[in-house]
Amino acid sequence: MAKHKPTQPSATWKQVAAFRLARHHLTQRAHAGTLVAVVREMGGAQAQLLSAAQISLWSRVRDLQLADVEQALSKRNLVKAACMRQTLFLIPSKDLAVFVRGTSRRAEKEIRWTRGKGVPDRVIDAAIEAALGALDEPRTRSEIAERASQALGVRIQAAHGGGWGHQKELAAVPVGHLNFPVVDLLHLAAARGVVCYGPSRGHEPTFVRADAWVPRWQDVAREQAEGILLHTYLKSFGPATAADFALWTGITLTDAREIWAREQADIAAVNVQGWEAAILRKDVDELLHAEIDIPLVRLLPYFDSFLLGHRERAHLMLTEHRPKVYRPQGWISPVVLVDGRVAAVWEHARDANGLRVNVTRLASMTRPVIAGIREEARDLGRFLGISNVDIQIT
């Protein structure tokens, strides 16, 4: 008797939106006492701008105070580190090894590039060892350059860089015939060790090895970390594809597919109105029963993780609106999310009279949505410690 192939679950985009919103704690804000868990479950809070990461957390945690985020960092329950896409994130310290080791294949590309420039492996290994050895306590870039150069028996050089359009002279460590600014040297080191940010000294950041900074540090082998990270990703961003996972992590599609294949037993295919994707098997039932209480309005800041988990963005906005959200040089605009789709962009600024919130509509809005925007903006003022909030919607 012929065996029937199991029917592939089918979901609608509304169910997908409801599922993802709930998993990102955007349907209902979580309790403030769960802040650290929320950061893990949203896949980290992107933190090139710390203020944006703070607002990302405000959008997901009920009655959150700025002091709550600062306290989590000072107590080292949260740490800042480069992980996915070699971008800065706030990450729970107990999960730091998963997020860094799970994306370390990208750092291996730095080693391959250096090797391709003719630098021998023994020189690369010595440079990484010197960099990690300098990070036994929080140190500034100049201190790292000095200590690493001393360990290697070379003299500090000057290089130009800085990123984000700012070119300045930086201390650089010779690695063979190449000069590595400290940030690039740390990118090399990320293939072998786990590094995070320490406390700033004024406006200058410090860096430190995780085992010298994170309480009760526990490392994780790369393969194990990759599997855990894929599960973490699918819990919040599923349904998704291996290409989506590659984009989110910054690793190659080949590597993403390899990790995906190792975890295949826990992954189920799902059809979303013709789009072939996958989700964790244990989450299929929740996806198929997911609903949104309309209207669901949230203000998301620059670089919010909800906007950065997938290669295609048609589920988030009309194609004609993408340039207003995904801007040049990697900037992701603050958006008003309504039922999981981008309905507007917004900005805020402090002035002598309080907080100004300006919203620019990308689509028509109902009165309940406008009321929701005003309610969110007033609570943002509370979070920022500003009582007077002026809201303009155009």
C-alpha positions as a Python dict, from the first residue, in 0.01 Angstrom:
ca = {
    (1, 'M'): (0, 0, 0),
    (2, 'A'): (146, 336, -105),
    (3, 'K'): (240, 577, 170),
    (4, 'H'): (94, 925, 148),
    (5, 'K'): (335, 1214, 175),
    (6, 'P'): (245, 1432, 477),
    (7, 'T'): (61, 1747, 380),
    (8, 'Q'): (275, 2060, 413),
    (9, 'P'): (123, 2313, 652),
    (10, 'S'): (-6, 2630, 487),
    (11, 'A'): (-17, 2969, 656),
    (12, 'T'): (-126, 3319, 560),
    (13, 'W'): (88, 3631, 582),
    (14, 'K'): (-145, 3761, 854),
    (15, 'Q'): (-66, 3452, 1062),
    (16, 'V'): (306, 3500, 998),
    (17, 'A'): (286, 3864, 1109),
    (18, 'A'): (94, 3767, 1422),
    (19, 'F'): (343, 3492, 1507),
    (20, 'R'): (651, 3713, 1461),
    (21, 'L'): (499, 4007, 1648),
    (22, 'A'): (419, 3785, 1944),
    (23, 'R'): (765, 3628, 1949),
    (24, 'H'): (924, 3976, 1941),
    (25, 'H'): (704, 4082, 2234),
    (26, 'L'): (543, 4346, 2012),
    (27, 'T'): (190, 4210, 2053),
    (28, 'Q'): (199, 4248, 2429),
    (29, 'R'): (489, 4409, 2608),
    (30, 'A'): (672, 4180, 2847),
    (31, 'H'): (716, 4247, 3217),
    (32, 'A'): (1019, 4465, 3303),
    (33, 'G'): (1165, 4182, 3509),
    (34, 'T'): (1206, 3979, 3189),
    (35, 'L'): (1424, 4237, 3010),
    (36, 'V'): (1723, 4007, 2962),
    (37, 'A'): (1505, 3723, 2828),
    (38, 'V'): (1337, 3963, 2585),
    (39, 'V'): (1677, 4065, 2445),
    (40, 'R'): (1758, 3701, 2377),
    (41, 'E'): (1417, 3623, 2227),
    (42, 'M'): (1431, 3918, 1985),
    (43, 'G'): (1771, 3799, 1863),
    (44, 'G'): (1962, 4081, 2030),
    (45, 'A'): (1907, 4457, 2013),
    (46, 'Q'): (2118, 4617, 1742),
    (47, 'A'): (2327, 4886, 1909),
    (48, 'Q'): (2536, 5096, 1673),
    (49, 'L'): (2328, 5367, 1840),
    (50, 'L'): (2275, 5270, 2202),
    (51, 'S'): (1975, 5504, 2217),
    (52, 'A'): (1811, 5303, 1937),
    (53, 'A'): (1871, 4975, 2121),
    (54, 'Q'): (1714, 5127, 2432),
    (55, 'I'): (1401, 5228, 2237),
    (56, 'S'): (1385, 4880, 2080),
    (57, 'L'): (1362, 4743, 2432),
    (58, 'W'): (1107, 5006, 2538),
    (59, 'S'): (883, 4894, 2249),
    (60, 'R'): (886, 4538, 2390),
    (61, 'V'): (898, 4578, 2768),
    (62, 'R'): (613, 4728, 2970),
    (63, 'D'): (687, 5028, 3196),
    (64, 'L'): (1057, 5006, 3111),
    (65, 'Q'): (1286, 5277, 3249),
    (66, 'L'): (1614, 5390, 3097),
    (67, 'A'): (1771, 5301, 3430),
    (68, 'D'): (1661, 4938, 3384),
    (69, 'V'): (1875, 4905, 3071),
    (70, 'E'): (2168, 5087, 3230),
    (71, 'Q'): (2146, 4863, 3536),
    (72, 'A'): (2142, 4546, 3324),
    (73, 'L'): (2462, 4665, 3154),
    (74, 'S'): (2633, 4774, 3476),
    (75, 'K'): (2551, 4439, 3640),
    (76, 'R'): (2680, 4262, 3326),
    (77, 'N'): (2351, 4086, 3269),
    (78, 'L'): (2360, 4247, 2925),
    (79, 'V'): (2678, 4316, 2729),
    (80, 'K'): (2755, 4492, 2402),
    (81, 'A'): (2943, 4289, 2143),
    (82, 'A'): (2995, 4251, 1769),
    (83, 'C'): (2822, 3937, 1647),
    (84, 'M'): (2566, 3910, 1364),
    (85, 'R'): (2702, 4081, 1051),
    (86, 'Q'): (2993, 4200, 1272),
    (87, 'T'): (2747, 4461, 1397),
    (88, 'L'): (2712, 4579, 1755),
    (89, 'F'): (2431, 4426, 1960),
    (90, 'L'): (2315, 4418, 2318),
    (91, 'I'): (2319, 4049, 2412),
    (92, 'P'): (2247, 3861, 2737),
    (93, 'S'): (2588, 3785, 2886),
    (94, 'K'): (2496, 3421, 2949),
    (95, 'D'): (2418, 3382, 2575),
    (96, 'L'): (2717, 3577, 2447),
    (97, 'A'): (2913, 3267, 2342),
    (98, 'V'): (2618, 3147, 2133),
    (99, 'F'): (2582, 3476, 1947),
    (100, 'V'): (2956, 3527, 1888),
    (101, 'R'): (3063, 3166, 1825),
    (102, 'G'): (2748, 3107, 1621),
    (103, 'T'): (2849, 3380, 1374),
    (104, 'S'): (3227, 3334, 1387),
    (105, 'R'): (3243, 3191, 1034),
    (106, 'R'): (3225, 3551, 915),
    (107, 'A'): (3541, 3626, 1114),
    (108, 'E'): (3709, 3334, 940),
    (109, 'K'): (3667, 3534, 619),
    (110, 'E'): (3899, 3798, 770),
    (111, 'I'): (4162, 3531, 829),
    (112, 'R'): (4126, 3399, 473),
    (113, 'W'): (4158, 3754, 336),
    (114, 'T'): (4474, 3814, 541),
    (115, 'R'): (4620, 3480, 432),
    (116, 'G'): (4535, 3568, 73),
    (117, 'K'): (4742, 3885, 108),
    (118, 'G'): (5044, 3669, 176),
    (119, 'V'): (5058, 3677, 556),
    (120, 'P'): (5165, 3334, 693),
    (121, 'D'): (4934, 3149, 933),
    (122, 'R'): (5195, 3161, 1212),
    (123, 'V'): (5199, 3542, 1190),
    (124, 'I'): (4818, 3559, 1191),
    (125, 'D'): (4799, 3322, 1489),
    (126, 'A'): (5058, 3527, 1680),
    (127, 'A'): (4864, 3849, 1613),
    (128, 'I'): (4538, 3694, 1737),
    (129, 'E'): (4710, 3560, 2048),
    (130, 'A'): (4861, 3902, 2117),
    (131, 'A'): (4525, 4076, 2074),
    (132, 'L'): (4342, 3835, 2303),
    (133, 'G'): (4625, 3852, 2556),
    (134, 'A'): (4583, 4229, 2577),
    (135, 'L'): (4217, 4192, 2674),
    (136, 'D'): (4252, 4044, 3020),
    (137, 'E'): (4081, 4359, 3149),
    (138, 'P'): (3891, 4642, 2975),
    (139, 'R'): (4131, 4839, 2754),
    (140, 'T'): (4100, 5120, 2503),
    (141, 'R'): (4203, 5086, 2141),
    (142, 'S'): (4533, 5265, 2201),
    (143, 'E'): (4609, 5040, 2500),
    (144, 'I'): (4532, 4729, 2295),
    (145, 'A'): (4756, 4850, 2013),
    (146, 'E'): (5040, 4919, 2257),
    (147, 'R'): (5019, 4584, 2435),
    (148, 'A'): (4968, 4376, 2119),
    (149, 'S'): (5259, 4550, 1947),
    (150, 'Q'): (5483, 4489, 2248),
    (151, 'A'): (5388, 4120, 2253),
    (152, 'L'): (5470, 4091, 1883),
    (153, 'G'): (5790, 4293, 1906),
    (154, 'V'): (5677, 4546, 1646),
    (155, 'R'): (5622, 4922, 1643),
    (156, 'I'): (5273, 5078, 1634),
    (157, 'Q'): (5186, 5223, 1294),
    (158, 'A'): (4922, 5472, 1177),
    (159, 'A'): (4629, 5386, 952),
    (160, 'H'): (4332, 5582, 827),
    (161, 'G'): (3975, 5470, 890),
    (162, 'G'): (3689, 5506, 1132),
    (163, 'G'): (3386, 5403, 927),
    (164, 'W'): (3051, 5575, 874),
    (165, 'G'): (3221, 5840, 660),
    (166, 'H'): (3462, 5957, 931),
    (167, 'Q'): (3827, 5919, 831),
    (168, 'K'): (4089, 5974, 1098),
    (169, 'E'): (4430, 5848, 1195),
    (170, 'L'): (4414, 5528, 1396),
    (171, 'A'): (4672, 5326, 1588),
    (172, 'A'): (4748, 5011, 1389),
    (173, 'V'): (4932, 4688, 1469),
    (174, 'P'): (5160, 4541, 1199),
    (175, 'V'): (5057, 4187, 1102),
    (176, 'G'): (5318, 4076, 853),
    (177, 'H'): (5335, 4351, 591),
    (178, 'L'): (4978, 4469, 669),
    (179, 'N'): (4877, 4728, 928),
    (180, 'F'): (4560, 4643, 1122),
    (181, 'P'): (4369, 4914, 1309),
    (182, 'V'): (4257, 4772, 1643),
    (183, 'V'): (3895, 4722, 1531),
    (184, 'D'): (4015, 4510, 1238),
    (185, 'L'): (4253, 4321, 1464),
    (186, 'L'): (3959, 4241, 1690),
    (187, 'H'): (3766, 4115, 1388),
    (188, 'L'): (4050, 3869, 1330),
    (189, 'A'): (4047, 3769, 1696),
    (190, 'A'): (3671, 3702, 1679),
    (191, 'A'): (3747, 3385, 1483),
    (192, 'R'): (3924, 3241, 1790),
    (193, 'G'): (3801, 3421, 2102),
    (194, 'V'): (3495, 3596, 2242),
    (195, 'V'): (3534, 3970, 2297),
    (196, 'C'): (3283, 4223, 2426),
    (197, 'Y'): (3276, 4589, 2524),
    (198, 'G'): (3373, 4699, 2871),
    (199, 'P'): (3271, 5027, 3039),
    (200, 'S'): (3343, 5342, 2839),
    (201, 'R'): (3603, 5590, 2954),
    (202, 'G'): (3436, 5915, 2873),
    (203, 'H'): (3355, 5884, 2503),
    (204, 'E'): (3615, 5615, 2443),
    (205, 'P'): (3505, 5248, 2439),
    (206, 'T'): (3695, 4965, 2600),
    (207, 'F'): (3715, 4600, 2499),
    (208, 'V'): (3769, 4289, 2709),
    (209, 'R'): (3770, 3910, 2674),
    (210, 'A'): (3440, 3756, 2776),
    (211, 'D'): (3607, 3509, 3014),
    (212, 'A'): (3761, 3806, 3200),
    (213, 'W'): (3438, 4003, 3216),
    (214, 'V'): (3121, 3792, 3211),
    (215, 'P'): (3022, 3644, 3549),
    (216, 'R'): (3023, 3261, 3554),
    (217, 'W'): (3143, 3259, 3192),
    (218, 'Q'): (3067, 2944, 2994),
    (219, 'D'): (3204, 2903, 2644),
    (220, 'V'): (3028, 2702, 2372),
    (221, 'A'): (3184, 2511, 2082),
    (222, 'R'): (3117, 2669, 1743),
    (223, 'E'): (2904, 2389, 1598),
    (224, 'Q'): (2685, 2376, 1907),
    (225, 'A'): (2654, 2755, 1910),
    (226, 'E'): (2547, 2758, 1545),
    (227, 'G'): (2267, 2512, 1613),
    (228, 'I'): (2140, 2704, 1915),
    (229, 'L'): (2158, 3031, 1721),
    (230, 'L'): (1954, 2889, 1433),
    (231, 'H'): (1688, 2776, 1679),
    (232, 'T'): (1692, 3121, 1841),
    (233, 'Y'): (1652, 3281, 1499),
    (234, 'L'): (1362, 3062, 1388),
    (235, 'K'): (1181, 3109, 1718),
    (236, 'S'): (1153, 3483, 1650),
    (237, 'F'): (1186, 3521, 1273),
    (238, 'G'): (1026, 3205, 1138),
    (239, 'P'): (898, 3116, 889),
    (240, 'A'): (1226, 3180, 711),
    (241, 'T'): (1475, 3033, 466),
    (242, 'A'): (1843, 2951, 481),
    (243, 'A'): (1902, 3264, 272),
    (244, 'D'): (1727, 3470, 540),
    (245, 'F'): (1943, 3314, 809),
    (246, 'A'): (2256, 3388, 605),
    (247, 'L'): (2153, 3753, 570),
    (248, 'W'): (2073, 3787, 941),
    (249, 'T'): (2397, 3630, 1062),
    (250, 'G'): (2625, 3765, 790),
    (251, 'I'): (2764, 3422, 703),
    (252, 'T'): (2763, 3275, 352),
    (253, 'L'): (2460, 3097, 211),
    (254, 'T'): (2668, 2779, 181),
    (255, 'D'): (2753, 2791, 550),
    (256, 'A'): (2393, 2874, 642),
    (257, 'R'): (2268, 2573, 447),
    (258, 'E'): (2519, 2348, 621),
    (259, 'I'): (2399, 2460, 965),
    (260, 'W'): (2035, 2432, 852),
    (261, 'A'): (2092, 2075, 732),
    (262, 'R'): (2237, 1971, 1069),
    (263, 'E'): (1921, 2093, 1245),
    (264, 'Q'): (1676, 1963, 983),
    (265, 'A'): (1512, 1715, 1220),
    (266, 'D'): (1374, 2007, 1423),
    (267, 'I'): (1259, 2211, 1121),
    (268, 'A'): (929, 2184, 932),
    (269, 'A'): (853, 2318, 586),
    (270, 'V'): (559, 2558, 558),
    (271, 'N'): (390, 2726, 262),
    (272, 'V'): (299, 3091, 313),
    (273, 'Q'): (67, 3180, 25),
    (274, 'G'): (310, 3031, -226),
    (275, 'W'): (634, 3119, -44),
    (276, 'E'): (829, 2808, 60),
    (277, 'A'): (989, 2856, 400),
    (278, 'A'): (1037, 2670, 728),
    (279, 'I'): (977, 2697, 1100),
    (280, 'L'): (1063, 2493, 1406),
    (281, 'R'): (840, 2188, 1421),
    (282, 'K'): (727, 2270, 1772),
    (283, 'D'): (603, 2613, 1655),
    (284, 'V'): (384, 2501, 1364),
    (285, 'D'): (62, 2483, 1566),
    (286, 'E'): (119, 2826, 1721),
    (287, 'L'): (179, 2974, 1375),
    (288, 'L'): (-141, 2828, 1235),
    (289, 'H'): (-346, 2973, 1521),
    (290, 'A'): (-176, 3314, 1542),
    (291, 'E'): (-403, 3621, 1531),
    (292, 'I'): (-363, 3997, 1571),
    (293, 'D'): (-588, 4218, 1781),
    (294, 'I'): (-631, 4502, 1532),
    (295, 'P'): (-500, 4769, 1534),
    (296, 'L'): (-161, 4688, 1682),
    (297, 'V'): (61, 4997, 1675),
    (298, 'R'): (429, 5015, 1772),
    (299, 'L'): (700, 5276, 1721),
    (300, 'L'): (1026, 5103, 1628),
    (301, 'P'): (1358, 5294, 1628),
    (302, 'Y'): (1658, 5297, 1398),
    (303, 'F'): (1791, 4947, 1316),
    (304, 'D'): (1513, 4759, 1493),
    (305, 'S'): (1572, 4386, 1469),
    (306, 'F'): (1216, 4318, 1347),
    (307, 'L'): (1312, 4480, 1015),
    (308, 'L'): (1642, 4297, 972),
    (309, 'G'): (1558, 3927, 976),
    (310, 'H'): (1466, 3854, 614),
    (311, 'R'): (1604, 3902, 265),
    (312, 'E'): (1268, 3991, 109),
    (313, 'R'): (1067, 4276, 263),
    (314, 'A'): (735, 4262, 75),
    (315, 'H'): (571, 4133, 393),
    (316, 'L'): (676, 4456, 568),
    (317, 'M'): (596, 4730, 314),
    (318, 'L'): (523, 4818, -46),
    (319, 'T'): (828, 4812, -272),
    (320, 'E'): (787, 5186, -344),
    (321, 'H'): (836, 5263, 26),
    (322, 'R'): (1157, 5062, 77),
    (323, 'P'): (1396, 5353, 2),
    (324, 'K'): (1236, 5552, 284),
    (325, 'V'): (1309, 5272, 532),
    (326, 'Y'): (1624, 5096, 405),
    (327, 'R'): (1841, 5398, 338),
    (328, 'P'): (2197, 5444, 201),
    (329, 'Q'): (2502, 5340, 406),
    (330, 'G'): (2304, 5080, 599),
    (331, 'W'): (2070, 5319, 785),
    (332, 'I'): (1732, 5169, 877),
    (333, 'S'): (1472, 5437, 952),
    (334, 'P'): (1247, 5443, 1259),
    (335, 'V'): (905, 5314, 1155),
    (336, 'V'): (548, 5298, 1275),
    (337, 'L'): (443, 4935, 1263),
    (338, 'V'): (71, 4866, 1225),
    (339, 'D'): (-31, 4499, 1241),
    (340, 'G'): (322, 4402, 1142),
    (341, 'R'): (353, 4630, 838),
    (342, 'V'): (526, 4966, 802),
    (343, 'A'): (265, 5242, 787),
    (344, 'A'): (488, 5545, 851),
    (345, 'V'): (836, 5667, 933),
    (346, 'W'): (904, 5890, 1230),
    (347, 'E'): (1168, 6087, 1414),
    (348, 'H'): (1200, 6245, 1754),
    (349, 'A'): (1401, 6527, 1904),
    (350, 'R'): (1429, 6710, 2233),
    (351, 'D'): (1389, 7086, 2249),
    (352, 'A'): (1327, 7348, 2516),
    (353, 'N'): (958, 7260, 2522),
    (354, 'G'): (997, 6884, 2560),
    (355, 'L'): (988, 6597, 2309),
    (356, 'R'): (884, 6643, 1946),
    (357, 'V'): (765, 6334, 1759),
    (358, 'N'): (709, 6380, 1385),
    (359, 'V'): (533, 6102, 1193),
    (360, 'T'): (520, 6087, 812),
    (361, 'R'): (250, 5857, 681),
    (362, 'L'): (321, 5610, 401),
    (363, 'A'): (-40, 5492, 390),
    (364, 'S'): (-382, 5607, 504),
    (365, 'M'): (-455, 5563, 874),
    (366, 'T'): (-772, 5505, 1069),
    (367, 'R'): (-856, 5702, 1380),
    (368, 'P'): (-772, 5408, 1610),
    (369, 'V'): (-426, 5384, 1450),
    (370, 'I'): (-363, 5756, 1495),
    (371, 'A'): (-478, 5727, 1856),
    (372, 'G'): (-237, 5435, 1899),
    (373, 'I'): (52, 5640, 1763),
    (374, 'R'): (-23, 5922, 2007),
    (375, 'E'): (-42, 5679, 2298),
    (376, 'E'): (292, 5521, 2202),
    (377, 'A'): (459, 5861, 2161),
    (378, 'R'): (344, 5975, 2504),
    (379, 'D'): (482, 5657, 2661),
    (380, 'L'): (811, 5713, 2476),
    (381, 'G'): (824, 6050, 2651),
    (382, 'R'): (776, 5875, 2984),
    (383, 'F'): (1059, 5634, 2901),
    (384, 'L'): (1290, 5921, 2809),
    (385, 'G'): (1189, 6118, 3119),
    (386, 'I'): (1009, 6395, 2928),
    (387, 'S'): (658, 6489, 3034),
    (388, 'N'): (566, 6727, 2750),
    (389, 'V'): (531, 6545, 2415),
    (390, 'D'): (431, 6726, 2093),
    (391, 'I'): (311, 6481, 1824),
    (392, 'Q'): (280, 6584, 1459),
    (393, 'I'): (133, 6339, 1203),
    (394, 'T'): (151, 6442, 838),
}
